[in-house]
């Protein structure tokens, strides 16, 4: 991992109740396009999913949409994306989203967004990847989830040796710089580990 090339964005297939959620998705999409960062997402044209994807496209960015066959109509597949992949099921969709992303960002969303986020946190906790994971805590949307994680720590279910490493951005403007910095730190750590044996 040497450079931030793509971000997988998890978010709702509806707009939610606050206009700030839509504005946040638009801002994130614009920032990604301007930074030359590809969007990897669920392929739909509805809700915040469609908003972030259209914002990337409208600002000259690149988008990879990955959608399972059974959701093509329900989420109104966005055909204007540069790359569109239709999978046979959710498992294949999530695997491809993971493989094509350098980092994961969660905007506000529902149960599906939460499930995808928690899966990446679990895989990171188990040492299966080191990719940055960011919550965009627009208007405190993710605060209660963060409280649950803290409760799990306090009750001894998240131990220090298996800490959940999640970054929190309070505004969408913070996301790209935050992920870029995290990627740089991971790269430096990997480089240090690769040269360490030679210096012993």
C-alpha positions in Angstrom: 0.0 0.0 0.0 1.8 3.1 -1.2 -0.9 5.5 -2.5 -4.6 6.2 -1.9 -6.2 5.2 -5.2 -9.7 4.1 -4.2 -12.2 4.3 -1.3 -15.2 2.0 -0.8 -18.1 4.1 0.6 -20.8 2.5 2.5 -24.0 4.5 2.9 -27.8 4.4 2.9 -30.0 3.7 -0.1 -32.3 6.4 1.2 -31.5 10.1 2.0 -32.3 10.0 5.7 -34.2 12.8 7.5 -31.5 15.5 7.4 -30.3 17.5 4.4 -26.8 17.5 5.9 -26.6 13.8 5.0 -27.1 14.5 1.3 -24.8 17.5 1.4 -22.2 15.4 3.1 -22.4 12.7 0.4 -22.1 15.3 -2.3 -19.1 16.9 -0.7 -17.3 13.6 -0.2 -17.9 12.6 -3.8 -16.6 16.0 -5.0 -13.5 15.7 -2.8 -12.7 12.2 -4.1 -13.1 13.2 -7.7 -10.8 16.3 -7.2 -8.3 14.1 -5.4 -8.2 11.5 -8.2 -9.6 8.8 -5.9 -11.9 6.2 -7.4 -15.2 5.5 -5.7 -16.1 1.8 -5.1 -19.7 1.5 -4.0 -22.8 -0.6 -4.1 -23.9 0.4 -7.7 -27.3 2.0 -6.9 -28.7 5.3 -8.0 -30.9 5.9 -5.0 -30.4 7.6 -1.6 -26.9 8.6 -0.4 -25.4 5.9 -2.6 -26.6 7.6 -5.8 -25.7 11.0 -4.4 -22.1 10.2 -3.8 -21.7 8.4 -7.1 -23.2 11.1 -9.1 -21.1 13.7 -7.3 -17.9 11.8 -8.3 -19.1 11.5 -11.9 -20.2 15.1 -12.2 -16.8 16.3 -11.0 -14.8 14.1 -13.5 -14.0 11.2 -11.1 -14.1 7.5 -11.7 -16.6 5.1 -10.2 -16.8 1.3 -9.8 -20.3 0.1 -9.0 -20.8 -3.4 -7.7 -24.3 -4.7 -7.4 -25.9 -8.1 -7.1 -28.5 -9.2 -9.6 -31.4 -9.1 -7.3 -30.8 -5.5 -6.4 -30.6 -4.1 -9.9 -34.2 -2.9 -10.0 -34.7 -2.2 -6.3 -31.7 0.2 -6.1 -32.0 1.4 -9.7 -28.6 0.5 -10.9 -26.5 3.6 -12.0 -25.5 2.8 -15.5 -23.4 6.0 -16.0 -20.5 4.7 -13.9 -17.2 3.9 -15.6 -17.1 0.3 -14.4 -20.2 -1.7 -13.5 -20.0 -5.2 -12.1 -23.1 -7.3 -11.5 -22.5 -10.2 -9.1 -24.5 -13.3 -8.4 -25.0 -12.6 -4.7 -24.0 -10.3 -1.8 -21.0 -12.4 -0.8 -19.3 -11.9 -4.2 -20.3 -8.2 -4.1 -18.7 -7.6 -0.7 -15.5 -9.6 -1.7 -15.0 -7.5 -4.8 -15.7 -4.2 -2.9 -13.0 -5.2 -0.4 -10.5 -6.2 -3.0 -10.9 -3.0 -5.1 -10.7 -0.6 -2.1 -7.7 0.9 -0.3 -9.9 2.2 2.5 -13.5 2.1 3.8 -15.7 5.1 4.6 -19.1 4.9 6.2 -21.6 7.7 5.7 -25.0 7.6 7.5 -27.0 4.6 6.5 -29.2 1.7 7.8 -28.7 -1.9 8.7 -26.9 -2.8 5.4 -24.4 0.0 6.0 -23.9 -1.1 9.5 -23.4 -4.7 8.5 -20.8 -3.8 5.9 -19.0 -1.5 8.3 -18.9 -4.1 11.1 -17.6 -6.8 8.8 -14.6 -4.6 7.9 -14.0 -3.8 11.5 -14.1 -7.5 12.4 -11.7 -8.4 9.6 -9.3 -5.7 10.7 -9.6 -6.9 14.3 -8.7 -10.4 13.2 -5.7 -9.2 11.3 -7.1 -9.8 7.9 -6.4 -6.3 6.6 -4.9 -3.0 7.6 -7.0 -0.7 5.4 -8.2 2.5 7.1 -11.9 2.6 8.2 -13.5 6.0 8.7 -16.9 6.9 10.1 -18.3 10.2 8.8 -20.1 11.4 12.0 -22.4 13.9 10.3 -24.5 15.6 13.1 -23.4 12.8 15.5 -25.0 10.1 13.4 -22.4 7.5 14.5 -22.1 8.6 18.1 -24.3 5.9 19.5 -22.5 3.3 17.6 -19.2 4.6 19.0 -20.8 4.5 22.5 -21.6 0.8 21.9 -18.0 0.1 21.0 -16.9 1.8 24.2 -19.4 -0.2 26.2 -18.0 -3.4 24.7 -14.5 -2.3 25.8 -15.6 -1.4 29.3 -17.3 -4.8 29.6 -14.2 -6.7 28.5 -15.5 -7.9 25.1 -13.0 -5.8 23.1 -9.7 -6.4 24.7 -6.6 -4.1 24.3 -4.9 -6.7 22.1 -7.9 -6.9 19.8 -8.8 -3.2 19.7 -11.1 -1.9 17.0 -9.2 0.7 15.1 -11.8 3.1 13.6 -11.2 6.7 12.5 -13.9 9.4 13.0 -14.4 12.4 10.8 -16.9 14.9 12.0 -17.3 16.5 8.6 -16.9 15.0 5.0 -14.1 17.6 4.4 -11.9 15.7 6.8 -12.2 12.3 5.1 -9.7 12.5 2.2 -6.9 14.1 4.2 -7.6 11.6 7.1 -7.5 8.6 4.9 -4.4 9.9 3.0 -2.5 10.3 6.3 -3.6 6.9 7.5 -2.4 5.2 4.3 1.0 7.0 4.6 1.4 5.8 8.2 0.6 2.2 7.2 3.0 2.4 4.3 5.8 3.7 6.5 5.2 1.0 9.0 5.2 -1.7 6.4 8.5 -0.3 4.9 10.1 -0.3 8.4 9.1 -3.9 9.0 10.5 -5.0 5.6 14.0 -3.4 6.3 14.2 -4.3 10.0 15.7 -7.8 9.6 18.6 -6.4 7.5 19.5 -3.9 10.3 19.8 -6.6 13.0 
